[in-house]
Amino acid sequence: MAMKVAVVGGGPAGLFAAIELRRRGISVELWERGAIGDNIVCGECILDFYGIMPRPAEGLLFPVGQMVVKVINRHVRPVAKYGRLWMIDRRAWQRWLAGRARQLGAVIYEHRPVDRPGLAELCRRCDWVIDASGAPSVSSGLLGFAGLYRRAFSVAWQCEIEGDFSAWQRSIYIRYLPGADRPFRTGYFWLFPREAGRALAGAGFPVGPSGRTLPLKQLLQQFLAGENIGPVRVLRSGGGFLPAARLERLVWDNVLLAGDAAGITSPLSGEGIDLAASSGAMAAQAVSSGDALDYPRRLGEFLAFKTHFERRLIEFIQSSDDQVLDDFFAGIMATGGIFKTIRNLGRIRGLLPLFWQWLNYRPADNPLAGWERDDA
């Protein structure tokens, strides 16, 4: 009997899973609680950490030209030549992905939320279910592991604002919170200009010991006022929950977890679009090849370098005061490269090999190998 797979969730992980399954001739149905591309609360900037993401065929607003980071002073670095930062319209991109999946033969149900009885039914009549429903995942409620997402997580609040951002075009701006306590030092504010006159502004911070959080809405207002951006009008706003630790168990009976449901959002940046796409494709490859139980090992090996890289940076940021952190960014953001930082700050000498490895690293097991532009 032909294999049948259900995908829960119409974000990047679910859509990449559906496309990969159909490319392999597997029958697939995708269930999305709303309309594809709606209710998105994120910075909508792809950081392609491994340099393997196919360039979006639709929804690409622009490759990011420069990155601006501030701790005490502003530091600017041109980044266009690396080709790893893209500002996108996620709604347009995900709708294009859904169209591509349908073109390949996937059945997509929109405005069809999957509850616990519905998931149990999918598990009964399908060989495999790929849960890409976000965190906490739909399956965590049925199978009783929702609490695992709270081992380590961050919270974020974002507004789409209208104003004059002409001075920031093709740039992204990251601002660290001066004097933040150690648990919150990796959190930051962002300003991501998009179309003319519009930008996304947000704040994302880890949740501290005993569930302590920062007043994100208030801090975001202070950030916007302190940057002299000028008068802005809030068009929409919303918050989110970001898991920051990969779940140890990714296969529950005949359910595989992908994307945020697997807990693989970056604990350093909060970004996860590239990992969601890769994990969705990898989960699809695992079930179609009969190696579903090997999926956790394969995903772990794929994430190993990124996990190590980010852990080292998180340890450094948390243990550095504002001046050391500012000097660090002054060095790596300078046109002359990281050597200025190494000369000035011997204590971070060990970070130099990491940056060189990152710029040259490509995973041996690339789940997106063979994807053409018309697949993404």
Summary of the structure (lengths in Angstrom):
residues: 376
radius of gyration: 20.5
end to end distance: 30.0
largest distance: 65.3
contacts: 1250
relative contact order: 0.17
helix: 41%
strand: 23%
